Amino acid sequence: MSDNGDHGFEPEITAFMCIYCADMAADTAGALHIQYPANVKVVKMPCTGKTDIQYILNAFEHGADGVYVVGCPIGNCHHVRGNERARVRVKAVKELLDQIGIGGQRLEMYFVSGGMGQSFANTAQEMTERIRELGPSPLRESKQRLGT
Ligand code: FES
């Protein structure tokens, strides 16, 4: 956990994103010099349909305060329906996170096309602000207390 100077908390966020639309949108954001928070650790996936529930849970277990998934727009997945499968998984994990007290708000899914550099940057901004408000993940805090 790093210190942002005012609230003493700067979130660590993991983003799973596909190598097609999402990665192109990231490149577009870079080409247009659109700024977005540096809190996000990107994990590139061949398709968001490969974002297994276990990967999301592992990210939280390894210290993420928030996780999000960025894929191609519905109807434009390069693996046909991978983004739809990811959306179903994200919804299921959000419910699970609510049930176990971590909070489903810490997980989100976004859909962007390759030219949507600003929208891509907005996802990082939105998640960073949301997680700053929520504070550190309860899982990370309890692990720190236990020294694990
Ligand atoms: Fe982008 Fe499937 S290839 S979500």
Backbone and ligand atoms as CSV (ligand in chain L), in Angstrom:
chain,resi,resn,atom,element,x,y,z
A,1,MET,N,N,0.851,-1.186,0.000
A,1,MET,CA,C,0.000,0.000,0.000
A,1,MET,C,C,0.892,1.243,0.000
A,2,SER,N,N,0.597,2.141,-0.896
A,2,SER,CA,C,1.356,3.379,-0.918
A,2,SER,C,C,0.530,4.502,-0.323
A,3,ASP,N,N,1.212,5.581,-0.019
A,3,ASP,CA,C,0.551,6.703,0.648
A,3,ASP,C,C,0.340,7.831,-0.343
A,4,ASN,N,N,-0.895,8.299,-0.476
A,4,ASN,CA,C,-1.132,9.376,-1.435
A,4,ASN,C,C,-1.005,10.752,-0.801
A,5,GLY,N,N,-0.692,10.779,0.482
A,5,GLY,CA,C,-0.453,12.065,1.097
A,5,GLY,C,C,-1.652,12.673,1.753
A,6,ASP,N,N,-2.884,12.404,1.286
A,6,ASP,CA,C,-4.014,12.988,1.986
A,6,ASP,C,C,-4.829,11.980,2.774
A,7,HIS,N,N,-5.207,10.890,2.154
A,7,HIS,CA,C,-6.024,9.938,2.893
A,7,HIS,C,C,-5.202,8.752,3.371
A,8,GLY,N,N,-3.926,8.736,3.045
A,8,GLY,CA,C,-3.062,7.665,3.503
A,8,GLY,C,C,-3.298,6.359,2.782
A,9,PHE,N,N,-4.039,6.401,1.693
A,9,PHE,CA,C,-4.333,5.155,0.999
A,9,PHE,C,C,-4.371,5.392,-0.500
A,10,GLU,N,N,-3.577,4.620,-1.197
A,10,GLU,CA,C,-3.618,4.650,-2.659
A,10,GLU,C,C,-3.855,3.210,-3.114
A,11,PRO,N,N,-4.976,2.953,-3.769
A,11,PRO,CA,C,-5.349,1.561,-4.050
A,11,PRO,C,C,-4.458,0.864,-5.064
A,12,GLU,N,N,-4.384,-0.438,-4.897
A,12,GLU,CA,C,-3.750,-1.288,-5.901
A,12,GLU,C,C,-4.868,-1.974,-6.666
A,13,ILE,N,N,-4.819,-1.839,-7.970
A,13,ILE,CA,C,-5.909,-2.331,-8.800
A,13,ILE,C,C,-5.340,-3.218,-9.900
A,14,THR,N,N,-6.010,-4.328,-10.136
A,14,THR,CA,C,-5.609,-5.223,-11.221
A,14,THR,C,C,-6.662,-5.168,-12.311
A,15,ALA,N,N,-6.224,-4.992,-13.550
A,15,ALA,CA,C,-7.147,-4.974,-14.687
A,15,ALA,C,C,-6.810,-6.122,-15.628
A,16,PHE,N,N,-7.789,-6.979,-15.853
A,16,PHE,CA,C,-7.647,-8.022,-16.863
A,16,PHE,C,C,-8.235,-7.471,-18.150
A,17,MET,N,N,-7.431,-7.426,-19.199
A,17,MET,CA,C,-7.979,-6.880,-20.431
A,17,MET,C,C,-7.548,-7.694,-21.638
A,18,CYS,N,N,-8.430,-7.731,-22.621
A,18,CYS,CA,C,-8.141,-8.550,-23.800
A,18,CYS,C,C,-7.118,-7.847,-24.688
A,19,ILE,N,N,-6.445,-8.640,-25.492
A,19,ILE,CA,C,-5.385,-8.096,-26.341
A,19,ILE,C,C,-5.937,-7.473,-27.620
A,20,TYR,N,N,-7.242,-7.481,-27.771
A,20,TYR,CA,C,-7.838,-6.887,-28.969
A,20,TYR,C,C,-8.351,-5.475,-28.641
A,21,CYS,N,N,-9.649,-5.314,-28.473
A,21,CYS,CA,C,-10.198,-3.958,-28.321
A,21,CYS,C,C,-9.607,-3.228,-27.112
A,22,ALA,N,N,-9.516,-3.914,-25.972
A,22,ALA,CA,C,-9.076,-3.234,-24.751
A,22,ALA,C,C,-7.632,-2.759,-24.887
A,23,ASP,N,N,-6.781,-3.636,-25.416
A,23,ASP,CA,C,-5.379,-3.256,-25.564
A,23,ASP,C,C,-5.232,-2.139,-26.602
A,24,MET,N,N,-6.039,-2.224,-27.666
A,24,MET,CA,C,-5.995,-1.156,-28.679
A,24,MET,C,C,-6.467,0.169,-28.075
A,25,ALA,N,N,-7.476,0.094,-27.216
A,25,ALA,CA,C,-7.970,1.314,-26.570
A,25,ALA,C,C,-6.888,1.908,-25.664
A,26,ALA,N,N,-6.131,1.029,-24.999
A,26,ALA,CA,C,-5.022,1.507,-24.161
A,26,ALA,C,C,-3.975,2.202,-25.031
A,27,ASP,N,N,-3.693,1.607,-26.189
A,27,ASP,CA,C,-2.734,2.226,-27.115
A,27,ASP,C,C,-3.260,3.567,-27.618
A,28,THR,N,N,-4.558,3.611,-27.900
A,28,THR,CA,C,-5.161,4.873,-28.364
A,28,THR,C,C,-5.017,5.944,-27.285
A,29,ALA,N,N,-5.286,5.554,-26.047
A,29,ALA,CA,C,-5.152,6.514,-24.942
A,29,ALA,C,C,-3.710,7.029,-24.886
A,30,GLY,N,N,-2.766,6.111,-25.054
A,30,GLY,CA,C,-1.356,6.512,-25.026
A,30,GLY,C,C,-1.004,7.443,-26.181
A,31,ALA,N,N,-1.488,7.085,-27.378
A,31,ALA,CA,C,-1.184,7.895,-28.564
A,31,ALA,C,C,-1.760,9.303,-28.442
A,32,LEU,N,N,-2.908,9.402,-27.773
A,32,LEU,CA,C,-3.564,10.710,-27.607
A,32,LEU,C,C,-3.084,11.435,-26.343
A,33,HIS,N,N,-2.127,10.812,-25.648
A,33,HIS,CA,C,-1.576,11.385,-24.407
A,33,HIS,C,C,-2.665,11.634,-23.376
A,34,ILE,N,N,-3.621,10.702,-23.312
A,34,ILE,CA,C,-4.681,10.815,-22.309
A,34,ILE,C,C,-4.151,10.229,-21.008
A,35,GLN,N,N,-4.196,11.035,-19.970
A,35,GLN,CA,C,-3.651,10.615,-18.679
A,35,GLN,C,C,-4.663,9.757,-17.922
A,36,TYR,N,N,-4.157,8.764,-17.226
A,36,TYR,CA,C,-5.007,8.009,-16.296
A,36,TYR,C,C,-4.149,7.507,-15.149
A,37,PRO,N,N,-4.786,7.150,-14.017
A,37,PRO,CA,C,-4.006,6.806,-12.821
A,37,PRO,C,C,-3.075,5.622,-13.061
A,38,ALA,N,N,-1.966,5.665,-12.384
A,38,ALA,CA,C,-0.949,4.620,-12.542
A,38,ALA,C,C,-1.155,3.477,-11.550
A,39,ASN,N,N,-2.324,3.457,-10.901
A,39,ASN,CA,C,-2.568,2.447,-9.869
A,39,ASN,C,C,-2.846,1.063,-10.436
A,40,VAL,N,N,-3.023,1.021,-11.748
A,40,VAL,CA,C,-3.566,-0.190,-12.353
A,40,VAL,C,C,-2.468,-1.102,-12.887
A,41,LYS,N,N,-2.499,-2.359,-12.406
A,41,LYS,CA,C,-1.590,-3.384,-12.928
A,41,LYS,C,C,-2.366,-4.156,-13.996
A,42,VAL,N,N,-1.859,-4.124,-15.203
A,42,VAL,CA,C,-2.593,-4.730,-16.323
A,42,VAL,C,C,-2.150,-6.177,-16.545
A,43,VAL,N,N,-3.134,-7.036,-16.697
A,43,VAL,CA,C,-2.881,-8.425,-17.075
A,43,VAL,C,C,-3.577,-8.648,-18.415
A,44,LYS,N,N,-2.782,-8.884,-19.452
A,44,LYS,CA,C,-3.364,-9.050,-20.789
A,44,LYS,C,C,-3.833,-10.490,-20.987
A,45,MET,N,N,-5.034,-10.609,-21.530
A,45,MET,CA,C,-5.640,-11.918,-21.770
A,45,MET,C,C,-5.922,-12.058,-23.270
A,46,PRO,N,N,-5.896,-13.280,-23.798
A,46,PRO,CA,C,-6.238,-13.446,-25.211
A,46,PRO,C,C,-7.666,-12.995,-25.503
A,47,CYS,N,N,-8.501,-13.055,-24.468
A,47,CYS,CA,C,-9.909,-12.655,-24.564
A,47,CYS,C,C,-10.418,-12.601,-23.130
A,48,THR,N,N,-11.352,-11.716,-22.832
A,48,THR,CA,C,-11.848,-11.687,-21.448
A,48,THR,C,C,-12.536,-12.999,-21.082
A,49,GLY,N,N,-12.939,-13.758,-22.100
A,49,GLY,CA,C,-13.533,-15.076,-21.838
A,49,GLY,C,C,-12.558,-16.021,-21.156
A,50,LYS,N,N,-11.273,-15.687,-21.200
A,50,LYS,CA,C,-10.260,-16.497,-20.502
A,50,LYS,C,C,-10.054,-16.028,-19.056
A,51,THR,N,N,-10.772,-15.009,-18.646
A,51,THR,CA,C,-10.620,-14.512,-17.272
A,51,THR,C,C,-11.411,-15.421,-16.341
A,52,ASP,N,N,-10.717,-16.412,-15.856
A,52,ASP,CA,C,-11.337,-17.386,-14.968
A,52,ASP,C,C,-11.684,-16.744,-13.624
A,53,ILE,N,N,-12.714,-17.242,-12.995
A,53,ILE,CA,C,-13.095,-16.760,-11.663
A,53,ILE,C,C,-11.895,-16.842,-10.713
A,54,GLN,N,N,-11.135,-17.919,-10.842
A,54,GLN,CA,C,-9.979,-18.108,-9.956
A,54,GLN,C,C,-8.959,-16.982,-10.117
A,55,TYR,N,N,-8.789,-16.479,-11.353
A,55,TYR,CA,C,-7.824,-15.403,-11.578
A,55,TYR,C,C,-8.252,-14.147,-10.812
A,56,ILE,N,N,-9.536,-13.888,-10.842
A,56,ILE,CA,C,-10.048,-12.690,-10.157
A,56,ILE,C,C,-9.838,-12.839,-8.649
A,57,LEU,N,N,-10.201,-14.001,-8.133
A,57,LEU,CA,C,-10.050,-14.217,-6.688
A,57,LEU,C,C,-8.577,-14.181,-6.279
A,58,ASN,N,N,-7.719,-14.732,-7.137
A,58,ASN,CA,C,-6.278,-14.704,-6.840
A,58,ASN,C,C,-5.761,-13.268,-6.762
A,59,ALA,N,N,-6.273,-12.412,-7.644
A,59,ALA,CA,C,-5.830,-11.009,-7.623
A,59,ALA,C,C,-6.154,-10.393,-6.266
A,60,PHE,N,N,-7.352,-10.636,-5.770
A,60,PHE,CA,C,-7.707,-10.104,-4.438
A,60,PHE,C,C,-6.829,-10.738,-3.364
A,61,GLU,N,N,-6.623,-12.031,-3.484
A,61,GLU,CA,C,-5.810,-12.719,-2.473
A,61,GLU,C,C,-4.378,-12.186,-2.465
A,62,HIS,N,N,-3.902,-11.750,-3.624
A,62,HIS,CA,C,-2.526,-11.251,-3.694
A,62,HIS,C,C,-2.443,-9.751,-3.452
A,63,GLY,N,N,-3.500,-9.166,-2.934
A,63,GLY,CA,C,-3.375,-7.797,-2.456
A,63,GLY,C,C,-4.109,-6.724,-3.224
A,64,ALA,N,N,-4.827,-7.091,-4.288
A,64,ALA,CA,C,-5.566,-6.053,-5.015
A,64,ALA,C,C,-6.703,-5.520,-4.150
A,65,ASP,N,N,-6.885,-4.210,-4.198
A,65,ASP,CA,C,-8.033,-3.583,-3.513
A,65,ASP,C,C,-9.234,-3.536,-4.449
A,66,GLY,N,N,-8.973,-3.616,-5.727
A,66,GLY,CA,C,-10.036,-3.623,-6.722
A,66,GLY,C,C,-9.560,-4.342,-7.965
A,67,VAL,N,N,-10.504,-4.879,-8.695
A,67,VAL,CA,C,-10.192,-5.613,-9.928
A,67,VAL,C,C,-11.215,-5.218,-10.982
A,68,TYR,N,N,-10.759,-5.040,-12.203
A,68,TYR,CA,C,-11.739,-4.879,-13.273
A,68,TYR,C,C,-11.291,-5.581,-14.535
A,69,VAL,N,N,-12.286,-5.827,-15.368
A,69,VAL,CA,C,-12.080,-6.574,-16.601
A,69,VAL,C,C,-12.509,-5.665,-17.744
A,70,VAL,N,N,-11.663,-5.551,-18.775
A,70,VAL,CA,C,-12.009,-4.719,-19.935
A,70,VAL,C,C,-11.977,-5.584,-21.191
A,71,GLY,N,N,-13.090,-5.595,-21.884
A,71,GLY,CA,C,-13.167,-6.406,-23.092
A,71,GLY,C,C,-13.758,-5.640,-24.255
A,72,CYS,N,N,-13.874,-6.328,-25.353
A,72,CYS,CA,C,-14.488,-5.757,-26.556
A,72,CYS,C,C,-15.980,-5.520,-26.296
A,73,PRO,N,N,-16.579,-4.627,-27.053
A,73,PRO,CA,C,-18.027,-4.415,-26.909
A,73,PRO,C,C,-18.800,-5.712,-27.189
A,74,ILE,N,N,-19.928,-5.843,-26.539
A,74,ILE,CA,C,-20.782,-7.008,-26.778
A,74,ILE,C,C,-21.098,-7.068,-28.283
A,75,GLY,N,N,-20.926,-8.253,-28.855
A,75,GLY,CA,C,-21.135,-8.418,-30.291
A,75,GLY,C,C,-19.855,-8.281,-31.095
A,76,ASN,N,N,-18.781,-7.799,-30.464
A,76,ASN,CA,C,-17.527,-7.587,-31.186
A,76,ASN,C,C,-16.351,-8.387,-30.638
A,77,CYS,N,N,-16.620,-9.359,-29.778
A,77,CYS,CA,C,-15.525,-10.172,-29.238
A,77,CYS,C,C,-14.884,-10.977,-30.367
A,78,HIS,N,N,-13.549,-10.971,-30.379
A,78,HIS,CA,C,-12.840,-11.708,-31.417
A,78,HIS,C,C,-12.934,-13.214,-31.208
A,79,HIS,N,N,-13.424,-13.618,-30.060
A,79,HIS,CA,C,-13.681,-15.039,-29.805
A,79,HIS,C,C,-15.188,-15.252,-29.637
A,80,VAL,N,N,-15.924,-14.464,-30.332
A,80,VAL,CA,C,-17.383,-14.547,-30.494
A,80,VAL,C,C,-18.154,-14.138,-29.246
A,81,ARG,N,N,-18.109,-14.974,-28.193
A,81,ARG,CA,C,-18.917,-14.655,-27.017
A,81,ARG,C,C,-18.106,-14.662,-25.727
A,82,GLY,N,N,-16.796,-14.532,-25.851
A,82,GLY,CA,C,-15.951,-14.550,-24.652
A,82,GLY,C,C,-16.321,-13.442,-23.680
A,83,ASN,N,N,-16.600,-12.260,-24.209
A,83,ASN,CA,C,-16.940,-11.148,-23.310
A,83,ASN,C,C,-18.272,-11.380,-22.597
A,84,GLU,N,N,-19.179,-12.097,-23.264
A,84,GLU,CA,C,-20.448,-12.411,-22.592
A,84,GLU,C,C,-20.214,-13.404,-21.456
A,85,ARG,N,N,-19.324,-14.367,-21.704
A,85,ARG,CA,C,-19.006,-15.327,-20.635
A,85,ARG,C,C,-18.322,-14.600,-19.472
A,86,ALA,N,N,-17.431,-13.671,-19.815
A,86,ALA,CA,C,-16.745,-12.909,-18.760
A,86,ALA,C,C,-17.760,-12.098,-17.950
A,87,ARG,N,N,-18.716,-11.510,-18.634
A,87,ARG,CA,C,-19.721,-10.699,-17.929
A,87,ARG,C,C,-20.490,-11.545,-16.912
A,88,VAL,N,N,-20.829,-12.759,-17.307
A,88,VAL,CA,C,-21.542,-13.664,-16.391
A,88,VAL,C,C,-20.657,-14.000,-15.187
A,89,ARG,N,N,-19.383,-14.263,-15.459
A,89,ARG,CA,C,-18.463,-14.604,-14.360
A,89,ARG,C,C,-18.275,-13.422,-13.415
A,90,VAL,N,N,-18.109,-12.248,-13.993
A,90,VAL,CA,C,-17.909,-11.060,-13.148
A,90,VAL,C,C,-19.129,-10.858,-12.250
A,91,LYS,N,N,-20.304,-11.037,-12.807
A,91,LYS,CA,C,-21.529,-10.887,-12.005
A,91,LYS,C,C,-21.543,-11.904,-10.849
A,92,ALA,N,N,-21.155,-13.142,-11.164
A,92,ALA,CA,C,-21.145,-14.183,-10.125
A,92,ALA,C,C,-20.119,-13.850,-9.043
A,93,VAL,N,N,-18.957,-13.365,-9.456
A,93,VAL,CA,C,-17.914,-13.057,-8.459
A,93,VAL,C,C,-18.318,-11.837,-7.632
A,94,LYS,N,N,-18.992,-10.876,-8.249
A,94,LYS,CA,C,-19.463,-9.722,-7.475
A,94,LYS,C,C,-20.384,-10.200,-6.340
A,95,GLU,N,N,-21.263,-11.131,-6.657
A,95,GLU,CA,C,-22.165,-11.666,-5.627
A,95,GLU,C,C,-21.381,-12.393,-4.540
A,96,LEU,N,N,-20.388,-13.158,-4.973
A,96,LEU,CA,C,-19.557,-13.882,-4.013
A,96,LEU,C,C,-18.803,-12.904,-3.108
A,97,LEU,N,N,-18.261,-11.849,-3.712
A,97,LEU,CA,C,-17.515,-10.864,-2.915
A,97,LEU,C,C,-18.420,-10.186,-1.895
A,98,ASP,N,N,-19.681,-9.962,-2.282
A,98,ASP,CA,C,-20.641,-9.410,-1.313
A,98,ASP,C,C,-20.854,-10.386,-0.162
A,99,GLN,N,N,-21.008,-11.655,-0.518
A,99,GLN,CA,C,-21.293,-12.667,0.501
A,99,GLN,C,C,-20.144,-12.848,1.486
A,100,ILE,N,N,-18.912,-12.733,1.004
A,100,ILE,CA,C,-17.774,-12.990,1.907
A,100,ILE,C,C,-17.219,-11.705,2.530
A,101,GLY,N,N,-17.912,-10.585,2.302
A,101,GLY,CA,C,-17.554,-9.360,3.010
A,101,GLY,C,C,-16.463,-8.517,2.370
A,102,ILE,N,N,-16.049,-8.876,1.169
A,102,ILE,CA,C,-15.054,-8.037,0.477
A,102,ILE,C,C,-15.756,-6.910,-0.263
A,103,GLY,N,N,-16.924,-7.228,-0.795
A,103,GLY,CA,C,-17.728,-6.195,-1.461
A,103,GLY,C,C,-17.658,-6.285,-2.974
A,104,GLY,N,N,-18.817,-6.512,-3.585
A,104,GLY,CA,C,-18.896,-6.652,-5.030
A,104,GLY,C,C,-18.535,-5.392,-5.792
A,105,GLN,N,N,-18.599,-4.239,-5.118
A,105,GLN,CA,C,-18.242,-2.978,-5.791
A,105,GLN,C,C,-16.770,-2.918,-6.159
A,106,ARG,N,N,-16.002,-3.797,-5.549
A,106,ARG,CA,C,-14.557,-3.802,-5.835
A,106,ARG,C,C,-14.227,-4.465,-7.166
A,107,LEU,N,N,-15.247,-4.982,-7.827
A,107,LEU,CA,C,-15.044,-5.656,-9.103
A,107,LEU,C,C,-15.985,-5.045,-10.138
A,108,GLU,N,N,-15.469,-4.838,-11.348
A,108,GLU,CA,C,-16.321,-4.260,-12.402
A,108,GLU,C,C,-15.881,-4.786,-13.758
A,109,MET,N,N,-16.797,-4.697,-14.720
A,109,MET,CA,C,-16.429,-5.029,-16.102
A,109,MET,C,C,-16.804,-3.870,-17.010
A,110,TYR,N,N,-15.939,-3.604,-17.974
A,110,TYR,CA,C,-16.159,-2.529,-18.944
A,110,TYR,C,C,-15.972,-3.087,-20.357
A,111,PHE,N,N,-16.609,-2.421,-21.283
A,111,PHE,CA,C,-16.501,-2.807,-22.697
A,111,PHE,C,C,-16.074,-1.581,-23.489
A,112,VAL,N,N,-14.993,-1.712,-24.236
A,112,VAL,CA,C,-14.525,-0.578,-25.043
A,112,VAL,C,C,-14.125,-1.077,-26.428
A,113,SER,N,N,-14.223,-0.216,-27.405
A,113,SER,CA,C,-13.679,-0.554,-28.722
A,113,SER,C,C,-12.289,0.076,-28.839
A,114,GLY,N,N,-11.553,-0.334,-29.856
A,114,GLY,CA,C,-10.157,0.061,-29.978
A,114,GLY,C,C,-9.925,1.560,-30.034
A,115,GLY,N,N,-10.883,2.291,-30.567
A,115,GLY,CA,C,-10.708,3.733,-30.699
A,115,GLY,C,C,-11.095,4.529,-29.466
A,116,MET,N,N,-11.597,3.822,-28.452
A,116,MET,CA,C,-12.135,4.521,-27.267
A,116,MET,C,C,-11.069,4.754,-26.206
A,117,GLY,N,N,-10.048,5.497,-26.574
A,117,GLY,CA,C,-8.964,5.766,-25.635
A,117,GLY,C,C,-9.438,6.510,-24.389
A,118,GLN,N,N,-10.320,7.471,-24.593
A,118,GLN,CA,C,-10.816,8.237,-23.440
A,118,GLN,C,C,-11.632,7.344,-22.504
A,119,SER,N,N,-12.462,6.474,-23.099
A,119,SER,CA,C,-13.258,5.561,-22.264
A,119,SER,C,C,-12.357,4.610,-21.500
A,120,PHE,N,N,-11.292,4.160,-22.147
A,120,PHE,CA,C,-10.350,3.278,-21.466
A,120,PHE,C,C,-9.730,4.000,-20.262
A,121,ALA,N,N,-9.310,5.223,-20.490
A,121,ALA,CA,C,-8.733,6.005,-19.388
A,121,ALA,C,C,-9.776,6.220,-18.289
A,122,ASN,N,N,-11.015,6.433,-18.697
A,122,ASN,CA,C,-12.080,6.651,-17.711
A,122,ASN,C,C,-12.292,5.436,-16.809
A,123,THR,N,N,-12.095,4.223,-17.367
A,123,THR,CA,C,-12.284,3.027,-16.538
A,123,THR,C,C,-11.269,3.026,-15.389
A,124,ALA,N,N,-10.030,3.373,-15.731
A,124,ALA,CA,C,-8.988,3.405,-14.699
A,124,ALA,C,C,-9.295,4.486,-13.666
A,125,GLN,N,N,-9.748,5.632,-14.158
A,125,GLN,CA,C,-10.073,6.752,-13.265
A,125,GLN,C,C,-11.242,6.389,-12.347
A,126,GLU,N,N,-12.278,5.826,-12.960
A,126,GLU,CA,C,-13.487,5.493,-12.191
A,126,GLU,C,C,-13.189,4.448,-11.117
A,127,MET,N,N,-12.434,3.402,-11.502
A,127,MET,CA,C,-12.139,2.365,-10.508
A,127,MET,C,C,-11.223,2.892,-9.411
A,128,THR,N,N,-10.267,3.703,-9.783
A,128,THR,CA,C,-9.356,4.248,-8.768
A,128,THR,C,C,-10.133,5.106,-7.772
A,129,GLU,N,N,-11.021,5.949,-8.268
A,129,GLU,CA,C,-11.803,6.800,-7.360
A,129,GLU,C,C,-12.742,5.965,-6.492
A,130,ARG,N,N,-13.359,4.965,-7.117
A,130,ARG,CA,C,-14.279,4.109,-6.355
A,130,ARG,C,C,-13.555,3.383,-5.221
A,131,ILE,N,N,-12.390,2.833,-5.546
A,131,ILE,CA,C,-11.675,2.049,-4.535
A,131,ILE,C,C,-11.058,2.962,-3.468
A,132,ARG,N,N,-10.662,4.163,-3.878
A,132,ARG,CA,C,-10.178,5.112,-2.861
A,132,ARG,C,C,-11.277,5.363,-1.827
A,133,GLU,N,N,-12.507,5.508,-2.311
A,133,GLU,CA,C,-13.621,5.754,-1.383
A,133,GLU,C,C,-13.906,4.547,-0.510
A,134,LEU,N,N,-13.790,3.351,-1.110
A,134,LEU,CA,C,-14.075,2.131,-0.341
A,134,LEU,C,C,-12.984,1.823,0.678
A,135,GLY,N,N,-11.759,2.250,0.371
A,135,GLY,CA,C,-10.640,1.961,1.270
A,135,GLY,C,C,-9.991,0.628,0.930
A,136,PRO,N,N,-9.002,0.236,1.715
A,136,PRO,CA,C,-8.277,-1.003,1.431
A,136,PRO,C,C,-9.189,-2.232,1.471
A,137,SER,N,N,-8.844,-3.229,0.700
A,137,SER,CA,C,-9.603,-4.481,0.723
A,137,SER,C,C,-9.552,-5.093,2.115
A,138,PRO,N,N,-10.694,-5.540,2.628
A,138,PRO,CA,C,-10.684,-6.197,3.950
A,138,PRO,C,C,-9.774,-7.423,3.959
A,139,LEU,N,N,-9.658,-8.070,2.812
A,139,LEU,CA,C,-8.817,-9.259,2.740
A,139,LEU,C,C,-7.346,-8.879,2.940
A,140,ARG,N,N,-6.954,-7.811,2.273
A,140,ARG,CA,C,-5.557,-7.361,2.410
A,140,ARG,C,C,-5.282,-6.909,3.850
A,141,GLU,N,N,-6.249,-6.214,4.405
A,141,GLU,CA,C,-6.051,-5.736,5.791
A,141,GLU,C,C,-5.917,-6.902,6.764
A,142,SER,N,N,-6.769,-7.929,6.593
A,142,SER,CA,C,-6.696,-9.037,7.536
A,142,SER,C,C,-5.398,-9.826,7.345
A,143,LYS,N,N,-4.930,-9.918,6.099
A,143,LYS,CA,C,-3.647,-10.601,5.862
A,143,LYS,C,C,-2.506,-9.842,6.521
A,144,GLN,N,N,-2.585,-8.502,6.479
A,144,GLN,CA,C,-1.527,-7.689,7.106
A,144,GLN,C,C,-1.551,-7.879,8.622
A,145,ARG,N,N,-2.776,-7.960,9.174
A,145,ARG,CA,C,-2.879,-8.161,10.625
A,145,ARG,C,C,-2.277,-9.497,11.038
A,146,LEU,N,N,-2.518,-10.518,10.185
A,146,LEU,CA,C,-2.013,-11.864,10.510
A,146,LEU,C,C,-0.550,-12.036,10.127
A,147,GLY,N,N,-0.017,-11.043,9.390
A,147,GLY,CA,C,1.388,-11.114,8.996
A,147,GLY,C,C,1.649,-12.156,7.938
A,148,THR,N,N,0.631,-12.455,7.102
A,148,THR,CA,C,0.820,-13.465,6.041
A,148,THR,C,C,1.015,-12.804,4.691
L,1,FES,FE1,FE,-11.875,-8.917,-26.609
L,1,FES,FE2,FE,-12.991,-11.389,-26.461
L,1,FES,S1,S,-11.394,-10.726,-27.737
L,1,FES,S2,S,-13.309,-9.679,-25.190
